[in-house]
Amino acid sequence: MSSRGRRAGRDPLASFMEQDVTEMRGAADRLNRGFVGVPTFLRANYCADVAALEAEFAVIGVPFDEGSPFAPGARFAPRVIREHSLRFGTGGLYDIDSDSVLAPDLVTTGRLVDCGDVDIWPTNPARTFHNLTQAVRTVLGRGGKPVVIGGDHSITFPILQGYDRPVHVVQLDAHMDYGAVTEDLRHTNGQAFRQLHALPHVESLTQIGIRSFRTRASDVRDARANGSTIVTMPKLRELGAAGALAHIPDGACVYVSIDVDAYDMTLVPGCVSAEPDGMRFDELSGILDTAARRFAVVGFDFVEVNPPLDVGTGVTSYLGALTIAKFLSAIATKDRP
């Protein structure tokens, strides 16, 4: 895979037209309702060759749930979240409160493309994770930002292995995911953040929304001893979004990992690990908006939606699509060329 960066000074639309991409919107007179067409995220064009990427943002699906020891099903989330994203159209999200459209050119000018899914090798998580790390490295080498849709939360560790620059990690989650790692147990969704916290380029770990009564005291002690900042739900409501992130320097490079169970369990019926007393939509959005405004967000993931468990409307996948689209729009608005 090539590691060339995006060519400096290029017109974004001209670069977009030269990409090895498949046009997903069709003729200009197509209505393209949300139930029509082959689903890419927000109906962005499909980039089959990541090594030829010329976009700012690259969606990567990781349909992997072998790291979830309790119940499978998250492997279907990248496909279903893409399907629900089509309901938002391609002209940006309209915010009625500000009477503005968020990142209206994100899709139409090719700033965002969908690179499809990482190749999954069933029962071989090490090879799947290698494929994911290489895909992330290639996107970064081309000057893009990875937008990764899981899958379970084990995938964040191999994603961060693809980075080689100093980065602060912000985790929104009900659980620590800081379990002990042994030779026989290292690829589960309960260990990823202990492993990535030890990577030499991870400058800090901030864990926001932690509240599960299944949390082990030893994991909390280890995380704090290793320098993690843990913001529980009562602390988050005391500090607010700005206070929860105040210890990270302005302009720092930040990677954000969003577990759908950061939301309150009433909002996410399609999540096997949902917990009570979680975030409302405005609370989680406030954290993401603050991160996009204050930091250089260098990528993010969204994980742990389990479509087979969801209600008939697919509301958890819809919420996932909205969360990704809104955060992506906030980053793209700040990063507009």
Stockholm file with secondary structure:
# STOCKHOLM 1.0

chainA/1-337         MSSRGRRAGRDPLASFMEQDVTEMRGAADRLNRGFVGVPTFLRANYCADVAALEAEFAVIGVPFDEGSPFAPGARFAPRVIREHSLRFGTGGLYDIDSDSVLAPDLVTTGRLVDCGDVDIWPTNPARTFHNLTQAVRTVLGRGGKPVVIGGDHSITFPILQGYDRPVHVVQLDAHMDYGAVTEDLRHTNGQAFRQLHALPHVESLTQIGIRSFRTRASDVRDARANGSTIVTMPKLRELGAAGALAHIPDGACVYVSIDVDAYDMTLVPGCVSAEPDGMRFDELSGILDTAARRFAVVGFDFVEVNPPLDVGTGVTSYLGALTIAKFLSAIATKDRP
#=GR chainA/1-337 SS CCCCCCCTTCCHHHHHHTSSEECCSCSTTCCCCTTSSCCCGGGCEEESCGGGCCCSEEEEEECCCTTCSSCCCGGGHHHHHHHHHGGGCSSCEEETTTTEEESTTTTTTTSEEEEEECCCCTTCHHHHHHHHHHHHHHHHHTTCEEEEEESSGGGHHHHHHTCCSCEEEEEECSSCCCCCCBTTBCSSTTSHHHHHHTSTTEEEEEEEEECCTTCCHHHHHHHHHTTCEEEEHHHHHHHHHHHHTTTSCTTCEEEEEEEGGGBCGGGCTTCTTCCSSCBCHHHHHHHHHHHHHHSEEEEEEEECCCGGGSCTTCHHHHHHHHHHHHHHHHHHHHTCC
#=GC SS_cons         CCCCCCCTTCCHHHHHHTSSEECCSCSTTCCCCTTSSCCCGGGCEEESCGGGCCCSEEEEEECCCTTCSSCCCGGGHHHHHHHHHGGGCSSCEEETTTTEEESTTTTTTTSEEEEEECCCCTTCHHHHHHHHHHHHHHHHHTTCEEEEEESSGGGHHHHHHTCCSCEEEEEECSSCCCCCCBTTBCSSTTSHHHHHHTSTTEEEEEEEEECCTTCCHHHHHHHHHTTCEEEEHHHHHHHHHHHHTTTSCTTCEEEEEEEGGGBCGGGCTTCTTCCSSCBCHHHHHHHHHHHHHHSEEEEEEEECCCGGGSCTTCHHHHHHHHHHHHHHHHHHHHTCC
//
